[in-house]
Amino acid sequence: MTEATPAPAYRKIALIGLGLIAGSMAWACRRDGMATEIRGYARSEKSREMTRRLGFCDVVCDSAEEAVQDADLIVLATPVGVMGAVAASIAPHLKPGAVVIDVGSVKRTVIEEVQPHIPEGVHFIPCHPMAGTEHSGPDAGFASLFDNRWCLIVPVDHTPDAEVARLEQFWSRLGAMTERMDPEHHDLVCAVVSHIPHLIAYTMVGVADDLSRVSDQEVIKFSAAGFRDFTRIAASDPTMWRDVFLTNKEATLEILGRFTEELFALQRAIRTGDGEQLHAYFTRTRAIRRSILEAGQDTNEPDFGRTR
């Protein structure tokens, strides 16, 4: 006799914003048999029409207010810069007991802008699934995006532990591992592992674009793995990343300052021919890469397992 499928943590889900993360959440819910109804809304009519064709939402609504009606879980999957305005518009339409989450990569500012609009009896639990690709839009999502990836959960004050635990169960069924974190620490961690690497990628691609001694054709033709991976990261959604840097200024500037100090030290080592320092530095950073592989957060296959 086969085991019965566990009851869904949330029966009705509303997705506000229909891009990579929201689409992947919907497909993962379908894969696991969760939710009796998934409703969605995107500001772009083109995105709404594409979502209707793709079919990962049961109902695609023409307003956020309509989408959240009677929803048990509301997912704010918009750029972080507009989440406060979205929360204000849907607040009167949220039912008591509903849970509102966001999936942005900045937390302190989002909490400051969203939390004041959350009605009494509705729970706001910020989240950040640490998964993604450089692609965006409704057609970018896929069911396995969160498998073996971390979702950071950042509860605000006075959130019942039972509600946080229920949300952790939800993410677990989507394939993710979860960890709780406070907002300030979250923003600092993400500045290190995500925000500054993206900024460096944007900068390096911009340098190549500005370097008159290297033609555009050479940059494309001779792109080895390092520069090619910079371009992949730099192809990420520009609106999302603009908002990330504007809303996570303190942590970004702190880590950027430390990065600059490290860069100056490497410049000195290269200028003075200090091969011992360079070798020791690269040995230490190589060990970090090995730790990431041991943690199952990447693959050591040739070309990182990419097929294209």
C-alpha positions as CSV (number, residue, x, y, z in Angstrom):
1,M,0.0,0.0,0.0
2,T,1.4,3.4,-1.0
3,E,1.6,6.3,1.5
4,A,-1.0,9.0,1.1
5,T,0.3,12.3,-0.2
6,P,0.6,14.8,2.8
7,A,-2.0,17.5,2.9
8,P,-0.8,20.8,1.4
9,A,0.5,23.4,3.8
10,Y,-1.5,26.0,1.9
11,R,-4.5,25.1,-0.2
12,K,-4.8,28.3,-2.2
13,I,-1.7,30.2,-3.3
14,A,-1.5,33.6,-4.9
15,L,1.7,34.6,-6.9
16,I,2.2,38.3,-7.3
17,G,4.8,38.6,-10.0
18,L,5.2,35.8,-12.6
19,G,8.9,35.4,-13.2
20,L,11.5,32.7,-12.6
21,I,10.9,32.2,-8.9
22,A,7.1,32.3,-8.9
23,G,6.9,30.1,-12.0
24,S,9.3,27.5,-10.4
25,M,7.3,27.6,-7.2
26,A,4.1,26.8,-9.2
27,W,5.8,24.0,-11.1
28,A,7.2,22.5,-7.9
29,C,3.8,22.7,-6.3
30,R,2.4,20.8,-9.3
31,R,5.1,18.2,-9.1
32,D,4.4,17.5,-5.4
33,G,0.6,17.7,-5.7
34,M,0.4,20.8,-3.4
35,A,-2.3,23.5,-3.5
36,T,-5.8,23.1,-4.8
37,E,-5.6,26.4,-6.6
38,I,-2.8,28.6,-7.8
39,R,-3.7,32.1,-8.9
40,G,-1.2,34.6,-10.4
41,Y,-0.9,38.2,-11.4
42,A,1.8,40.2,-13.2
43,R,1.8,43.9,-14.1
44,S,2.7,43.1,-17.7
45,E,-0.1,41.9,-19.9
46,K,2.4,40.0,-22.0
47,S,3.5,38.0,-18.9
48,R,-0.1,37.3,-18.0
49,E,-0.8,36.0,-21.5
50,M,2.3,33.9,-21.5
51,T,1.4,32.4,-18.1
52,R,-2.0,31.4,-19.4
53,R,-0.4,29.6,-22.3
54,L,2.1,27.8,-20.1
55,G,-0.6,26.7,-17.6
56,F,1.3,26.8,-14.3
57,C,-1.5,28.9,-12.7
58,D,-5.1,27.8,-12.5
59,V,-6.3,31.4,-12.8
60,V,-4.3,34.4,-14.1
61,C,-5.9,37.6,-12.7
62,D,-5.9,41.1,-14.1
63,S,-5.2,42.7,-10.7
64,A,-3.2,41.8,-7.6
65,E,-6.3,42.5,-5.5
66,E,-8.2,39.8,-7.3
67,A,-5.4,37.3,-7.1
68,V,-5.1,37.4,-3.3
69,Q,-8.9,36.9,-2.6
70,D,-9.3,34.0,-0.2
71,A,-5.6,33.0,-0.6
72,D,-3.9,31.1,2.2
73,L,-0.4,31.9,1.0
74,I,0.5,35.1,-0.9
75,V,4.0,35.3,-2.5
76,L,5.4,38.7,-3.3
77,A,7.7,37.9,-6.3
78,T,8.2,41.4,-7.6
79,P,11.3,43.5,-7.7
80,V,12.1,44.5,-4.1
81,G,11.7,48.2,-4.9
82,V,7.9,47.9,-5.4
83,M,7.0,45.4,-2.7
84,G,5.9,48.1,-0.2
85,A,3.4,49.5,-2.8
86,V,2.1,46.0,-3.7
87,A,1.6,45.2,0.0
88,A,-0.4,48.4,0.5
89,S,-2.6,47.6,-2.5
90,I,-3.5,44.0,-1.4
91,A,-3.7,44.6,2.3
92,P,-7.5,45.2,2.5
93,H,-8.1,42.0,0.5
94,L,-6.1,39.6,2.7
95,K,-8.2,37.1,4.7
96,P,-7.4,36.6,8.5
97,G,-4.9,33.8,9.0
98,A,-3.3,34.2,5.6
99,V,0.5,34.1,5.3
100,V,2.4,36.7,3.1
101,I,5.9,36.0,2.1
102,D,8.4,37.7,-0.2
103,V,11.2,36.0,-2.2
104,G,13.5,39.0,-2.6
105,S,17.2,38.9,-1.8
106,V,17.1,41.9,0.5
107,K,15.3,41.7,3.9
108,R,15.8,44.7,6.2
109,T,14.4,47.2,3.7
110,V,11.6,44.9,2.5
111,I,10.5,44.3,6.1
112,E,10.5,48.1,6.8
113,E,8.4,48.7,3.7
114,V,6.0,45.8,3.8
115,Q,5.4,45.0,7.4
116,P,3.4,48.3,8.2
117,H,0.8,47.3,5.6
118,I,0.2,43.8,6.9
119,P,-3.2,43.7,8.7
120,E,-3.7,42.3,12.1
121,G,-4.3,38.5,12.0
122,V,-2.2,38.1,8.8
123,H,1.4,36.8,9.1
124,F,4.3,38.2,7.2
125,I,7.3,35.9,6.9
126,P,10.1,37.1,4.7
127,C,11.9,34.4,2.7
128,H,14.8,34.2,0.3
129,P,15.2,31.0,-1.9
130,M,18.9,30.9,-2.7
131,A,18.4,29.6,-6.2
132,G,18.1,31.1,-9.6
133,T,19.4,31.5,-13.1
134,E,20.2,34.4,-15.4
135,H,16.9,33.9,-17.1
136,S,13.7,35.8,-16.3
137,G,10.0,35.8,-17.2
138,P,7.2,33.3,-16.9
139,D,8.9,30.8,-19.2
140,A,12.1,30.7,-17.2
141,G,10.7,28.6,-14.3
142,F,11.1,24.9,-13.8
143,A,10.1,22.4,-11.0
144,S,13.6,21.4,-9.8
145,L,15.0,24.9,-9.3
146,F,14.9,24.6,-5.5
147,D,16.1,21.0,-5.2
148,N,18.9,20.8,-2.7
149,R,19.1,24.6,-2.5
150,W,18.7,26.7,0.6
151,C,15.8,29.0,1.4
152,L,16.6,31.5,4.2
153,I,13.6,32.3,6.3
154,V,13.6,35.6,8.2
155,P,10.7,35.8,10.7
156,V,9.6,39.2,12.0
157,D,8.9,39.8,15.7
158,H,5.9,38.0,17.2
159,T,5.4,35.6,14.3
160,P,4.0,32.3,15.8
161,D,6.6,29.5,15.6
162,A,3.9,27.2,14.2
163,E,3.5,29.4,11.2
164,V,7.2,29.5,10.5
165,A,7.4,25.7,10.9
166,R,4.5,25.3,8.4
167,L,6.3,27.5,5.9
168,E,9.5,25.5,6.4
169,Q,7.5,22.4,5.6
170,F,6.2,24.1,2.4
171,W,9.7,24.9,1.2
172,S,10.9,21.4,2.1
173,R,8.3,19.9,-0.2
174,L,9.4,22.3,-2.9
175,G,12.8,20.6,-2.6
176,A,14.7,23.2,-0.5
177,M,16.6,23.1,2.7
178,T,15.7,25.9,5.2
179,E,17.5,28.0,7.7
180,R,16.3,30.9,9.9
181,M,18.2,34.1,10.0
182,D,17.8,37.7,11.3
183,P,17.5,40.5,8.7
184,E,20.8,42.2,9.2
185,H,22.8,39.0,9.0
186,H,20.8,37.9,6.0
187,D,21.7,41.0,4.1
188,L,25.4,40.8,5.0
189,V,25.6,37.1,4.0
190,C,23.9,37.8,0.7
191,A,26.1,40.7,0.0
192,V,29.1,38.3,0.2
193,V,27.7,35.3,-1.7
194,S,25.4,37.0,-4.2
195,H,25.3,40.8,-4.5
196,I,29.0,41.6,-4.7
197,P,29.7,38.7,-7.1
198,H,27.0,40.1,-9.4
199,L,28.5,43.6,-9.1
200,I,31.9,42.3,-10.0
201,A,30.5,40.5,-13.0
202,Y,28.7,43.6,-14.2
203,T,31.9,45.6,-13.8
204,M,34.2,43.1,-15.6
205,V,31.8,42.9,-18.6
206,G,31.6,46.7,-18.6
207,V,35.4,46.9,-18.6
208,A,35.7,44.6,-21.6
209,D,33.1,46.7,-23.3
210,D,35.1,49.9,-22.7
211,L,38.5,48.5,-23.6
212,S,39.1,49.9,-27.0
213,R,42.2,47.7,-27.6
214,V,40.0,44.6,-27.6
215,S,37.3,44.4,-30.2
216,D,33.7,43.2,-29.5
217,Q,34.3,40.4,-31.8
218,E,37.4,39.2,-29.9
219,V,35.6,39.4,-26.6
220,I,32.9,37.1,-28.0
221,K,35.2,34.8,-30.0
222,F,37.8,34.2,-27.3
223,S,35.6,34.1,-24.2
224,A,37.0,31.4,-22.0
225,A,35.1,30.0,-19.0
226,G,36.0,32.8,-16.6
227,F,34.7,35.7,-18.7
228,R,31.9,33.7,-20.1
229,D,30.6,33.0,-16.6
230,F,30.8,36.7,-15.9
231,T,28.6,37.4,-18.9
232,R,26.1,34.8,-17.7
233,I,25.8,36.4,-14.3
234,A,25.7,39.9,-15.9
235,A,22.7,38.8,-18.0
236,S,20.5,38.7,-14.9
237,D,17.4,40.9,-14.7
238,P,18.6,44.5,-14.5
239,T,15.5,45.8,-12.7
240,M,15.9,43.3,-9.9
241,W,19.6,44.0,-9.4
242,R,19.1,47.7,-9.6
243,D,16.7,47.4,-6.7
244,V,18.9,45.0,-4.8
245,F,21.8,47.4,-4.7
246,L,19.6,50.4,-3.8
247,T,17.9,48.6,-1.0
248,N,21.0,46.8,0.5
249,K,23.4,49.8,0.5
250,E,25.0,49.3,3.9
251,A,25.9,45.6,3.6
252,T,26.9,46.0,-0.1
253,L,29.2,49.0,0.6
254,E,30.8,47.2,3.6
255,I,31.7,44.1,1.6
256,L,32.7,46.2,-1.4
257,G,35.2,48.1,0.9
258,R,36.6,44.8,2.1
259,F,36.9,43.5,-1.5
260,T,38.7,46.7,-2.5
261,E,41.3,46.1,0.3
262,E,41.8,42.6,-0.9
263,L,42.2,43.7,-4.4
264,F,44.8,46.3,-3.5
265,A,46.8,43.6,-1.6
266,L,46.8,41.4,-4.7
267,Q,47.9,44.3,-6.8
268,R,50.8,44.9,-4.5
269,A,51.8,41.2,-4.6
270,I,51.7,41.2,-8.4
271,R,53.6,44.4,-8.7
272,T,56.3,43.3,-6.3
273,G,56.5,39.8,-7.6
274,D,55.4,38.2,-4.3
275,G,54.6,34.7,-5.7
276,E,54.5,33.2,-2.2
277,Q,51.6,35.5,-1.2
278,L,49.7,34.8,-4.4
279,H,50.1,31.1,-4.1
280,A,49.0,31.1,-0.4
281,Y,46.0,33.2,-1.3
282,F,44.9,31.1,-4.2
283,T,45.4,27.9,-2.1
284,R,43.0,29.3,0.5
285,T,40.4,30.3,-2.0
286,R,40.6,26.9,-3.8
287,A,39.7,25.2,-0.5
288,I,36.5,27.2,-0.4
289,R,35.5,25.9,-3.8
290,R,36.1,22.4,-2.6
291,S,33.9,23.0,0.4
292,I,31.1,24.1,-1.9
293,L,31.4,20.9,-3.9
294,E,31.4,18.8,-0.7
295,A,28.3,20.6,0.4
296,G,26.5,19.5,-2.8
297,Q,26.0,23.1,-3.9
298,D,27.7,22.7,-7.3
299,T,29.1,20.0,-9.6
300,N,32.7,19.3,-10.5
301,E,31.7,18.0,-14.0
302,P,33.5,19.5,-17.0
303,D,32.0,22.8,-17.9
304,F,30.1,22.7,-14.6
305,G,27.6,20.2,-16.1
306,R,26.2,22.7,-18.6
307,T,24.8,21.5,-21.8
308,R,24.8,24.9,-23.5
